[in-house]
């Protein structure tokens, strides 16, 4: 039996900001996230708790997680369900709501997990779940797996998230002053709000209704995360009609979500007062994708305390007390003696080498310049760009560099899976000339080991397809410098030879077709610059000028971590989006 009724009554005393996200990464062993979007959502909630913001969060439970990744000796990814028991981590609430799916009444319950801060702040996360005895076996599976199934399955999940989430918050007694949609997956919540705020037009004999769109817009904030067209969910209206039915009349829905199909992003754009992209460049790209909308930009950040390894936490506590809740103090990184900073880095690097040996049997040396590349395995990320000219790479890096890879490919992304196999092929081809390792089942714990234990964070997306990226921000918190294509956040964080290095030319202001279609030309151009800087700048600096390398580590902390953190991000959301 749930024993937290008094706690819930306390939570509902004041109006709240409701943060809706399809995935939220709150804990390594709660596999309700697939990658950057979910981990960012978790960081958002953690910073909100640190800052004691009046927030609640709503997401999907996903009893079988995203998937557990195994990789065979040829680099072929195999996916397994990630079974876990929510009762070990969270409390089942005695409240239920219902949604209509395919004409059936589907019950939705919620589990509560509290994200607690050392500042005594706390934010509840409500995990929505349809695995209830009263539901049919088919409906009990709706919240089973993150991003699993087909288009119908995705639509059902988004009905549960948007409609079910709002209804459960109402059932629990919350007054919501802002609904923040983290990506378009949650935009059905706007339909529930429209339905709640409909009213009859006075003195009209046929009792026509009007939907108060302005009132709904005043309650809604929307953050779009992707410049990739496929990342915006779209559903045919015949499917919507069959699965969801008519929450509001279809002629009204088509005005808001698109004539040809229901575009979840368009629905959110048309019913939100404040809209933002997740980096300055992404804001510009989003305006080009969705002309006519006022789209702002709040650049992402990461939760400083979560993404700082133990050796760096120790020195920050000593030399920059208060840093965890006031990341602005990173600007004073010069207080930390060079030797202390380097020793903290080497401790993290040795820990990574030990982890690699434990997981794979490979022997990595902490004395060799180490590059890290860990993110979702998909074609536009170009994880294999560094291998475009194998002979040149061997000539430049044999015995001088080693490479650490990690990342999952979506189960249906065959090109992404092929990337992993390619890296395994290079690993065997290079043998001991350049050591390469691919760490399987990338998660929050292994991410911290990798981003803190390498010397250089490598990022090679095809521009302008990187909306923001946050792994490089995490690396900077641990004194790791970035070597990246100028896209996403790195456009703002990059100072050549000072905080890291760029790959390829400066970004252009407007998206052009060549950025998306002429991949081979972009590969040649970017690979040439990568090899040139690797040979003439990065390798010589690492081995021949330790003093300057440590200066760059300091700059990564004092210029990048200082700014690209979630505390700064959340303060901007409060002042620019939540209190408007």
C-alpha positions in Angstrom: 0.0 0.0 0.0 1.2 3.5 -0.8 2.2 5.4 2.3 3.0 8.7 0.8 -0.4 10.4 0.7 0.7 13.1 3.1 3.8 13.7 0.9 1.7 14.0 -2.2 -0.7 16.4 -0.5 2.4 18.5 0.4 3.5 18.3 -3.3 0.2 19.6 -4.6 0.0 22.7 -2.3 1.6 25.0 -4.9 1.4 25.2 -8.7 4.0 23.2 -10.6 5.9 23.0 -13.9 5.1 19.7 -15.5 8.0 18.3 -17.5 6.9 15.7 -20.0 9.5 13.5 -21.8 9.2 10.1 -23.5 12.4 9.0 -21.8 14.1 10.2 -18.6 17.4 8.8 -17.4 17.3 9.1 -13.6 19.5 6.1 -12.6 21.8 3.7 -14.5 19.7 0.7 -13.4 16.4 2.2 -14.4 16.7 1.7 -18.2 14.0 4.2 -19.2 16.3 6.1 -21.6 18.0 5.3 -24.9 20.6 8.1 -25.1 21.1 11.8 -25.2 17.4 12.9 -25.0 16.7 10.8 -21.9 20.0 11.6 -20.1 19.4 15.3 -20.8 15.9 15.0 -19.3 17.4 13.4 -16.2 20.0 16.1 -15.9 17.2 18.7 -16.2 15.3 17.2 -13.3 18.5 16.9 -11.2 19.3 20.5 -11.7 15.7 21.4 -11.0 16.0 19.6 -7.7 19.3 21.4 -6.9 17.7 24.7 -7.6 14.5 23.7 -5.7 12.3 24.5 -8.6 8.5 23.7 -8.3 8.5 20.9 -10.8 7.2 17.4 -11.5 8.1 15.1 -14.4 6.1 12.6 -16.4 7.5 9.8 -18.5 6.9 6.2 -19.6 7.8 3.2 -17.4 9.3 0.8 -20.0 9.4 -2.4 -18.0 11.7 -4.0 -20.6 13.8 -0.8 -21.0 15.2 0.2 -24.4 17.4 -2.9 -24.8 20.5 -4.5 -23.5 23.2 -4.6 -26.1 25.5 -7.5 -26.8 28.1 -7.5 -29.6 29.6 -10.7 -31.0 33.2 -11.1 -32.0 32.4 -9.8 -35.6 30.8 -6.7 -34.3 27.2 -7.8 -34.9 24.8 -6.1 -32.4 22.3 -8.4 -30.6 19.4 -6.9 -28.6 17.9 -8.3 -25.5 15.1 -7.1 -23.3 16.3 -5.3 -20.1 14.0 -6.7 -17.5 13.8 -4.8 -14.3 11.6 -4.5 -11.2 10.2 -0.9 -10.7 9.2 -1.8 -7.1 12.9 -1.9 -6.2 13.3 1.8 -7.0 9.9 3.6 -6.8 6.5 3.6 -5.2 3.3 2.6 -6.9 0.6 5.3 -6.5 -3.0 4.5 -5.7 -4.3 6.7 -8.6 -5.4 5.7 -12.1 -6.6 7.5 -15.2 -8.0 6.1 -18.4 -7.4 6.7 -22.1 -9.4 5.5 -25.1 -7.3 3.2 -27.4 -8.9 1.4 -30.3 -12.3 2.0 -28.6 -11.2 0.3 -25.4 -10.8 2.0 -22.0 -7.2 1.5 -21.0 -6.2 2.2 -17.4 -2.9 4.0 -16.6 -1.2 4.0 -13.3 1.9 5.8 -12.1 5.0 4.9 -10.1 6.8 7.7 -8.2 10.5 8.1 -8.1 12.0 11.1 -6.2 15.1 12.8 -7.6 16.7 14.2 -4.4 19.4 16.8 -4.2 22.1 17.4 -1.6 20.5 20.9 -1.3 17.4 19.2 0.1 15.5 19.8 -3.1 13.4 17.0 -4.5 11.4 16.5 -7.7 9.0 13.6 -8.2 9.1 11.7 -11.5 5.9 9.8 -12.4 6.4 6.8 -14.6 3.3 5.8 -16.5 2.4 2.1 -16.7 -0.4 0.2 -18.3 0.7 -3.2 -17.0 -2.5 -3.5 -14.9 -4.6 -6.7 -14.5 -7.8 -4.9 -15.6 -6.2 -4.1 -19.0 -6.1 -6.6 -21.9 -2.8 -8.4 -22.5 -2.3 -6.2 -25.6 -2.8 -3.0 -23.6 -0.6 -4.2 -20.8 2.3 -4.2 -23.3 1.9 -0.5 -24.3 4.5 0.7 -21.8 6.7 -2.4 -22.1 9.6 -1.2 -24.3 11.0 2.2 -25.2 10.8 3.0 -28.9 9.7 -0.6 -29.6 7.2 -2.0 -32.0 5.6 -0.3 -35.0 4.0 3.0 -35.8 0.8 1.9 -34.0 2.7 1.0 -30.9 4.4 4.4 -30.9 1.1 6.1 -31.3 -0.4 4.2 -28.3 2.6 5.1 -26.1 2.3 8.8 -27.0 -1.4 8.7 -26.2 -0.6 7.3 -22.8 2.2 9.9 -22.2 0.3 13.0 -23.3 -3.4 12.3 -22.5 -2.8 9.8 -19.7 -0.1 12.0 -18.1 -2.3 15.1 -17.9 -5.2 13.1 -16.6 -3.1 11.5 -13.9 -1.7 14.8 -12.7 -5.3 16.1 -12.5 -6.4 13.0 -10.6 -3.6 13.5 -8.1 -4.6 17.1 -7.5 -1.8 19.0 -9.1 -2.3 22.5 -10.4 0.0 22.9 -13.4 1.1 26.4 -14.4 3.3 25.3 -17.3 3.5 22.1 -19.4 7.0 21.6 -20.8 7.1 19.2 -23.8 10.6 17.8 -24.2 10.3 16.9 -27.9 7.1 16.2 -29.8 6.3 12.8 -28.3 4.3 14.4 -25.5 2.3 16.9 -27.6 -1.0 15.0 -27.3 -1.2 16.7 -23.9 -2.3 19.8 -25.8 -5.4 18.0 -27.0 -6.4 17.1 -23.5 -6.0 20.8 -22.5 -8.0 21.9 -25.5 -10.7 19.5 -24.6 -10.7 20.8 -21.0 -10.9 24.5 -22.1 -13.6 24.1 -24.8 -16.7 26.2 -24.3 -20.0 26.9 -26.1 -20.4 30.0 -28.2 -23.1 32.0 -26.6 -26.4 32.7 -28.5 -25.7 30.2 -31.2 -28.7 27.9 -31.6 -26.7 24.8 -32.7 -24.4 25.0 -29.7 -21.1 25.2 -31.6 -18.0 24.9 -29.4 -14.8 27.0 -29.5 -11.5 25.6 -28.3 -9.5 28.1 -26.3 -6.2 27.8 -28.2 -4.7 30.9 -26.6 -5.2 29.6 -23.1 -3.6 26.3 -24.0 -0.7 28.2 -25.7 -0.2 30.2 -22.5 0.3 26.9 -20.6 2.7 25.2 -23.0 6.4 25.3 -23.6 8.0 23.2 -26.4 11.6 22.2 -26.9 12.5 20.6 -30.2 15.7 18.5 -30.3 16.3 17.3 -33.8 17.1 18.8 -37.2 16.6 15.3 -38.7 13.3 15.0 -40.5 12.8 11.4 -39.5 13.0 12.5 -35.8 9.6 14.2 -36.0 6.8 11.7 -35.3 4.1 11.7 -37.9 0.9 9.5 -38.0 -1.6 9.0 -40.8 -5.0 10.3 -39.8 -6.8 7.0 -40.6 -4.5 5.4 -38.0 -5.2 8.2 -35.5 -8.9 7.9 -36.0 -8.8 4.1 -35.4 -6.4 4.2 -32.4 -7.2 7.4 -30.6 -10.5 8.5 -31.9 -11.7 12.1 -31.9 -10.5 14.1 -28.9 -11.2 17.3 -30.8 -12.9 17.4 -34.2 -10.6 16.3 -37.0 -11.0 19.5 -38.9 -9.7 21.4 -35.9 -6.9 18.9 -35.4 -5.8 19.2 -39.0 -5.5 23.0 -38.7 -3.1 22.4 -35.8 -1.1 19.3 -36.7 -1.0 19.3 -40.6 -3.4 18.5 -43.4 -1.8 15.4 -44.7 -0.9 13.6 -41.5 -0.7 14.3 -37.8 2.7 15.9 -37.2 3.5 15.8 -33.5 6.0 18.7 -33.8 3.5 20.9 -35.7 0.9 20.2 -33.0 3.3 21.4 -30.3 4.5 24.4 -32.4 0.9 25.6 -32.9 -0.1 25.2 -29.2 3.0 26.6 -27.4 3.7 30.1 -26.4 7.4 29.5 -26.0 9.4 27.3 -28.4 13.1 26.7 -28.4 15.9 24.8 -30.0 18.8 23.4 -28.0 21.7 25.4 -29.3 22.1 28.7 -31.2 22.7 27.0 -34.5 19.9 24.6 -33.9 17.5 27.5 -33.3 18.5 28.8 -36.7 18.1 25.4 -38.4 14.7 25.0 -36.7 13.5 28.3 -38.1 14.4 27.1 -41.5 12.6 23.8 -41.0 9.5 25.5 -39.6 9.2 29.0 -41.2 6.8 31.4 -39.6 7.3 30.3 -36.0 9.2 32.3 -33.4 11.8 29.8 -32.2 14.3 30.8 -29.5 17.4 28.9 -28.4 18.5 27.7 -25.0 21.7 25.8 -25.4 21.8 22.5 -23.5 23.9 21.8 -20.5 24.8 18.8 -18.3 24.4 18.2 -14.5 27.8 19.0 -13.2 27.9 16.8 -10.1 26.6 13.8 -12.0 29.1 14.0 -14.9 32.2 14.7 -12.9 34.4 11.7 -11.9 35.5 11.1 -8.4 39.1 12.3 -8.8 37.9 15.6 -10.2 35.2 16.0 -7.6 37.8 15.6 -4.9 40.0 18.4 -6.3 37.0 20.7 -7.1 35.8 20.2 -3.5 39.3 21.3 -2.2 40.0 24.2 -4.6 36.5 25.3 -5.7 34.2 24.6 -2.8 30.5 25.0 -3.7 31.1 24.2 -7.4 28.4 21.5 -7.7 25.6 23.9 -7.1 27.4 27.0 -8.5 29.2 25.8 -11.7 30.2 29.4 -12.4 33.1 28.7 -10.0 34.8 26.7 -12.7 36.0 30.0 -14.0 38.5 29.9 -11.1 40.1 26.7 -12.3 43.5 28.4 -12.3 43.6 27.9 -8.5 44.2 24.2 -9.1 47.9 23.5 -9.5 48.9 21.9 -12.7 50.3 18.7 -11.1 47.1 18.2 -9.1 45.0 18.6 -12.2 47.1 16.2 -14.2 47.2 13.6 -11.4 43.4 13.7 -11.2 43.2 13.1 -15.0 45.6 10.2 -14.8 43.7 8.6 -12.0 40.5 8.7 -14.2 42.5 7.5 -17.2 44.0 4.5 -15.3 40.5 3.7 -14.1 39.2 3.6 -17.7 42.2 1.3 -18.7 41.3 -1.1 -15.9 37.7 -1.1 -16.9 38.6 -1.8 -20.6 40.7 -4.8 -19.4 37.9 -6.1 -17.2 35.3 -5.8 -19.9 37.3 -6.9 -23.0 40.7 -8.2 -22.0 42.4 -5.5 -24.1 45.4 -3.8 -22.5 45.3 0.0 -22.9 48.2 2.2 -21.7 47.5 5.3 -19.7 50.6 6.8 -21.3 49.2 6.8 -24.8 47.1 9.6 -26.2 43.5 8.3 -26.0 40.5 9.4 -28.0 36.9 8.7 -27.0 33.8 8.4 -29.2 30.7 7.2 -27.5 27.2 8.1 -28.7 24.3 6.6 -30.6 25.5 4.5 -33.6 23.9 6.0 -36.6 25.1 7.0 -40.0 25.2 10.8 -39.7 27.4 10.6 -36.5 30.1 9.2 -38.8 31.9 7.1 -36.1 34.2 5.7 -38.7 35.3 9.1 -40.3 38.8 8.7 -38.7 39.3 5.5 -40.9 38.6 7.2 -44.3 42.4 6.8 -45.1 43.7 3.9 -43.3 47.3 4.1 -44.5 47.5 7.8 -43.5 46.0 7.1 -40.1 48.5 4.3 -39.5 51.4 6.6 -40.6 50.2 9.3 -38.3 49.0 7.4 -35.3 50.6 3.9 -35.0 51.9 3.5 -31.5 50.8 7.1 -30.6 47.0 6.9 -30.3 44.4 4.5 -29.0 40.6 4.7 -29.6 37.7 3.9 -27.3 34.2 3.4 -28.8 30.8 2.7 -27.4 27.2 3.2 -28.4 24.0 1.4 -29.4 22.4 1.3 -32.8 18.6 1.4 -32.9 17.4 -2.2 -33.5 15.9 -1.1 -36.9 18.9 1.0 -38.0 20.9 -1.3 -40.2 23.4 1.4 -41.3 24.0 2.1 -37.6 24.7 -1.6 -36.9 27.0 -1.7 -39.9 29.1 1.1 -38.4 29.7 -1.0 -35.4 30.8 -3.9 -37.6 33.1 -1.6 -39.5 34.9 -0.5 -36.3 35.3 -4.1 -35.3 36.9 -4.8 -38.7 39.3 -2.0 -38.3 40.1 -3.2 -34.7 41.2 -6.5 -36.1 43.0 -5.0 -39.1 45.0 -2.6 -36.9 45.9 -5.2 -34.3 48.5 -3.6 -32.0 49.5 -0.7 -34.3 46.5 1.3 -33.1 44.5 -0.2 -30.3 40.8 0.0 -30.7 38.1 -1.1 -28.3 34.3 -1.1 -28.6 32.6 -1.3 -25.2 29.2 -2.9 -25.3 25.9 -1.9 -23.6 26.8 1.8 -23.3 24.9 3.3 -20.3 25.3 6.1 -17.8 27.9 4.4 -15.6 30.2 3.5 -18.5 29.6 6.9 -20.1 31.2 8.6 -17.0 34.2 6.3 -17.1 34.8 7.0 -20.8 34.2 10.7 -20.9 36.5 11.3 -17.9 39.2 8.7 -18.8 40.1 9.7 -22.4 42.4 12.7 -23.3 40.4 13.9 -26.3 36.7 13.7 -27.1 36.1 13.1 -30.8 32.8 14.1 -32.5 32.3 13.9 -36.2 28.6 14.5 -37.1 27.5 15.5 -40.6 26.5 19.1 -40.2 23.9 20.5 -39.5 22.4 17.3 -38.1 23.8 17.7 -34.6 21.2 19.7 -32.7 23.3 20.1 -29.6 25.2 17.1 -28.3 26.1 16.9 -24.6 28.8 14.3 -24.3 31.5 16.9 -25.1 30.2 19.1 -22.3 30.5 16.1 -19.9 34.1 15.5 -21.1 34.9 19.2 -20.5 33.8 18.9 -16.8 36.7 16.4 -16.5 39.3 18.4 -18.2 39.0 16.5 -21.5 39.4 18.7 -24.6 37.1 18.4 -27.6 38.0 17.7 -31.2 34.8 18.1 -33.1 33.0 19.2 -36.2 31.6 22.8 -35.7 28.0 21.9 -35.2 25.6 21.9 -32.2 27.0 23.2 -29.0 30.6 23.2 -30.1 30.0 26.2 -32.3 29.5 28.1 -29.1 32.2 26.3 -27.0 35.0 26.2 -29.5 38.0 28.5 -29.4 40.6 27.0 -31.7 43.7 25.8 -29.9 42.3 27.1 -26.6 39.3 24.9 -25.6 40.0 22.3 -28.3 40.0 22.0 -32.1 37.5 22.1 -34.9 37.2 19.5 -37.7 36.4 21.0 -41.1 35.3 24.5 -42.0 33.3 27.1 -40.0 29.6 26.5 -39.9 27.4 28.2 -42.5 24.4 30.3 -41.5 21.7 28.5 -43.4 21.1 24.9 -44.1 21.8 24.0 -47.7 21.2 20.8 -49.7 24.9 19.9 -49.9 25.0 19.6 -46.1 22.6 16.7 -46.4 23.3 15.0 -49.7 26.9 15.4 -50.6 28.2 13.2 -47.8 31.2 11.9 -49.7 32.5 15.5 -50.3 32.0 16.4 -46.6 33.7 13.2 -45.6 36.8 14.0 -47.7 37.0 17.6 -46.5 36.5 16.8 -42.8 38.8 13.7 -42.8 41.6 15.8 -44.4 41.3 18.4 -41.7 41.1 15.7 -39.0 44.3 14.0 -40.2 46.2 17.3 -40.6 45.4 18.5 -37.1 46.0 15.1 -35.6 49.5 14.9 -37.2 50.7 18.5 -36.9 48.9 19.8 -33.7 47.3 17.3 -31.4 49.9 14.5 -31.2 52.9 16.8 -30.9 51.2 18.9 -28.3 50.3 15.9 -26.1 53.7 14.3 -26.2 56.0 17.4 -26.4 54.3 20.2 -24.4 52.6 18.9 -21.3 52.4 22.4 -19.8 50.3 23.7 -22.8 48.1 20.6 -22.8 47.2 21.2 -19.1 46.4 24.9 -20.1 43.9 23.5 -22.6 42.5 21.2 -19.9 42.0 24.2 -17.7 40.3 26.1 -20.5 37.9 23.2 -21.1 36.8 23.5 -17.5 37.0 27.2 -17.1 35.4 28.2 -20.4 33.2 25.2 -21.3 32.1 23.5 -18.1 31.6 26.9 -16.6 28.8 27.7 -19.1 27.5 24.4 -20.6 25.8 23.1 -17.5 22.2 22.5 -16.6 22.1 25.0 -13.8 22.6 27.8 -16.3 20.2 26.1 -18.7 17.4 25.8 -16.1 17.8 29.4 -14.9 17.1 30.4 -18.5 14.1 28.2 -18.8 12.7 29.7 -15.7 13.2 33.3 -16.7 12.4 33.0 -20.5 9.8 30.2 -20.6 8.3 29.3 -17.3 7.4 32.8 -15.9 6.3 34.4 -19.2 
